[in-house]
């Protein structure tokens, strides 16, 4: 559609001419072909099967008291020695007078304490057969077997002899089965 104006129409009134210009612009726009807009469609995605939260909680200044842990007393370990068998020199074995005797006992540390260098095997009666009256008790962990060994010298006079030994803890208290050696010394 085309609008024609002549000079007389424009001279009629300045307001009317402005009105006519605006009116012609409105008609021109109304008559122009209108573009149709394409609606926006986002790409299709499968529906999530579960939703994970990716938010991090914001820490608060809430006071949380630290629980007080009462110290637990560790019960003291228990010392014990159990005699198992004579490894060498059975009881009442005949030995030559003045001979060297390598006596060994198989024992078990049947307590709950580990034996260390503070444990001792002490002479408690009979003959010492020339051995020191206090011997180190072989280090052994609780629940294990160990062989105790003392080297003795047989008496030079014939007869029946015995030597008794006892285990002692670091506190000086004796514990467990005593171990013995009983021999018959023969004269040459």
C-alpha positions in Angstrom: 0.0 0.0 0.0 1.4 3.4 -0.9 0.3 6.6 0.6 0.4 9.9 -1.4 0.4 13.2 0.2 0.2 16.5 -1.6 1.5 19.9 -0.5 -1.9 21.1 0.7 -2.2 18.2 3.0 1.1 18.9 4.6 0.2 22.6 5.2 -3.0 22.1 7.0 -1.6 21.9 10.4 1.9 21.1 11.7 0.4 18.7 14.3 -1.8 17.1 11.7 1.2 16.6 9.4 3.2 14.9 12.2 0.2 12.8 12.9 -0.1 11.9 9.2 3.6 10.8 9.1 3.2 8.6 12.1 0.1 7.1 10.8 1.8 6.3 7.5 4.6 4.6 9.3 2.2 2.5 11.3 0.3 1.5 8.1 3.6 0.8 6.4 4.8 -1.5 9.1 1.4 -3.2 9.4 1.4 -3.9 5.7 4.9 -5.2 5.5 5.3 -9.0 5.6 5.9 -10.3 9.1 8.7 -12.6 9.9 7.7 -15.6 12.0 10.0 -16.4 14.8 11.2 -20.0 15.4 10.7 -21.0 19.0 13.8 -22.1 20.9 14.0 -25.8 21.6 16.9 -27.0 23.7 18.7 -30.2 22.7 17.0 -33.3 24.0 18.7 -35.2 26.8 17.7 -38.4 28.6 16.0 -38.0 32.0 18.5 -38.5 34.8 17.9 -41.8 36.8 19.2 -40.2 40.0 20.3 -36.8 41.0 23.6 -36.3 42.9 23.9 -33.3 45.1 26.9 -31.2 44.1 26.4 -28.7 46.8 28.9 -28.5 49.6 27.4 -27.8 53.0 28.5 -24.5 54.4 30.2 -25.0 57.7 28.6 -23.3 60.7 30.1 -22.0 63.8 28.2 -24.4 66.0 30.2 -25.6 69.0 30.5 -29.3 69.1 32.2 -30.5 72.4 35.0 -32.9 72.0 34.2 -36.1 73.9 36.4 -36.7 76.9 38.1 -40.1 76.7 38.9 -41.5 80.1 42.3 -43.1 80.2 42.0 -46.8 80.3 44.3 -48.7 82.5 46.2 -51.4 80.8 46.0 -54.4 83.1 49.4 -55.6 84.1 50.7 -58.6 82.3 51.0 -62.0 84.1 54.2 -63.9 84.4 54.2 -67.6 84.2 56.6 -70.4 83.2 55.5 -74.0 82.4 58.0 -76.8 82.5 57.6 -79.1 79.4 60.5 -81.5 79.4 64.2 -82.1 80.0 66.1 -81.7 76.7 69.4 -82.9 78.1 70.4 -84.9 81.2 67.3 -86.7 82.3 66.7 -86.9 86.1 68.9 -89.4 87.9 71.4 -89.6 85.1 74.8 -90.9 86.1 77.6 -88.5 85.3 81.3 -88.7 85.8 82.6 -86.8 88.8 84.0 -83.4 87.8 82.6 -83.6 84.3 80.9 -80.6 82.5 77.1 -80.9 82.2 75.2 -78.9 79.6 71.7 -78.9 81.2 68.7 -77.7 79.0 65.0 -77.5 79.9 62.2 -76.9 77.4 59.7 -74.4 78.9 56.8 -72.3 77.8 56.3 -68.7 78.5 52.7 -69.4 79.5 52.1 -65.9 80.8 51.1 -62.7 79.1 54.4 -60.8 79.7 57.3 -60.9 77.2 60.5 -62.0 79.0 63.4 -59.5 78.3 66.8 -58.9 79.8 65.2 -57.9 83.2 64.0 -61.5 83.8 66.2 -63.9 85.7 66.6 -67.6 86.6 67.8 -67.8 90.2 69.2 -70.7 92.2 66.8 -71.7 95.0 68.3 -74.8 96.6 70.6 -77.8 96.4 74.0 -77.5 94.7 75.0 -74.7 92.4 77.4 -77.1 90.5 79.8 -74.2 90.0 77.3 -72.0 88.1 76.5 -68.4 89.0 73.5 -68.2 91.3 71.7 -65.9 89.0 71.3 -66.5 85.2 69.6 -64.4 82.6 66.2 -65.9 81.6 66.2 -66.4 77.9 64.1 -63.6 76.2 60.8 -65.1 75.0 57.5 -63.6 73.9 54.4 -64.6 75.7 52.9 -67.9 74.4 56.2 -69.2 73.0 58.5 -72.1 74.0 62.2 -71.6 74.8 65.1 -73.7 75.9 66.8 -72.7 79.2 70.4 -73.7 79.4 73.0 -73.7 82.3 76.4 -75.3 82.1 77.3 -77.1 85.4 80.3 -79.0 86.7 79.5 -82.3 88.4 80.8 -82.7 92.0 84.1 -84.7 92.5 82.6 -86.8 95.2 80.2 -89.5 94.2 76.5 -89.3 95.3 73.1 -88.0 94.4 72.8 -84.3 93.8 70.1 -81.9 92.9 70.0 -78.2 91.9 66.7 -76.1 91.9 66.1 -72.9 89.9 63.2 -70.5 89.7 62.2 -67.7 87.3 61.9 -64.2 88.6 60.3 -61.1 87.1 61.7 -57.6 87.0 59.8 -56.9 90.2 61.8 -59.6 92.1 58.8 -61.9 92.5 59.2 -65.6 91.6 56.8 -67.2 89.1 56.0 -70.4 87.3 57.3 -74.0 87.7 60.7 -74.4 89.1 63.3 -76.4 87.1 65.6 -79.1 88.5 68.6 -81.1 87.7 69.1 -84.4 89.6 72.2 -86.4 88.9 74.2 -89.4 90.3 77.8 -88.5 90.4 80.1 -91.5 90.0 83.7 -91.6 91.2 86.3 -92.7 88.8 
